[in-house]
């Protein structure tokens, strides 16, 4: 019998895995649709979520905005004659999987504009116009708005977290929200003003001061900055507009410019379609990145979606869900841009989901039902 090594076969198997697909982002004027099954969702449950959303439209504001001054006080800018009915886009893995209503009509989106101002601030930081977020604004803004001993302590971060406690008046509205004619049902009671950075208060007058400070940094209208640095790169339409107050014009280096508001509480503000809001939301879902271009830095996205010390789960002009209490059923890393009247961009990174629901009456429940339709 022959002994020894008869043969030894060594087999090296090389398994080739397909390259991971790049995240989909819609080209300008285009947006691909997929079926629920193609993006890991249950069609029947998604249909049920959409029917729920259709049935729950806000009643404030009214379709003709007749209650605007009653709720918010004296208008400072124009309003449309009417708004659209409730409508929505549901985006999974970047693809449209659900849609209803008039999603191409530019409507006021109220305080969703605050999250857009946050994005403009990100651009300012990246360009070095804001040296450090914890620097006092008074270091670079010399228009008298930060001259008082109290206001000169306010930092850029304080503004972004709505903890500035800025004192003064902007465009005829006082920062304390005192006066029924000026503020309607939104009038506040007098209270002691705290040190900057120590107290959260949702306050449009202070946000309007922040917007003016950004204008002075860029020396260029904020809508133009937002168009050039954000909306054009992400393929948004040209139908959106940021409408200023009639009395918010000033001279910047010899040029007449308007300072835009962070909402539509007193008219004007950002008028935008649901589709364009969805593109903006998708940019933030993707961590501020569009293809190979980083429009908003990852560091800023992380800071913006981290809760401040004093806010109610609030970041840099973005609403958060870090405690899971804002929107039960949504992941704790989800966040939202929210505006009065139920204008909401809901972003859930863990589920690769963006839902834009306009004029919604029960947004949290609607988003919960959409999440329940996800199978994998």
GIWONOR-V103077 format. One record per helix or strand of 2 or more residues. SS is the DSSP state (H for helix, E for strand). FROM is the first residue (numbers start at 0). TO is the last residue. If there is no record, write none. Layout:
# GIWONOR-V103077
SS,FROM,TO + SS,FROM,TO
This chain:
# GIWONOR-V103077
H,36,38 + H,42,53 + H,67,71 + E,86,91 + E,94,99 + E,106,107 + H,111,125 + H,136,138 + H,150,152 + H,155,159 + E,168,169 + E,172,173 + H,179,185 + H,203,217 + H,221,230 + E,240,242 + E,248,251 + E,254,257 + E,268,271 + H,273,284 + E,288,289 + E,292,293 + H,297,303 + E,318,319 + E,334,338 + E,342,347 + H,348,350 + E,352,357 + H,362,371
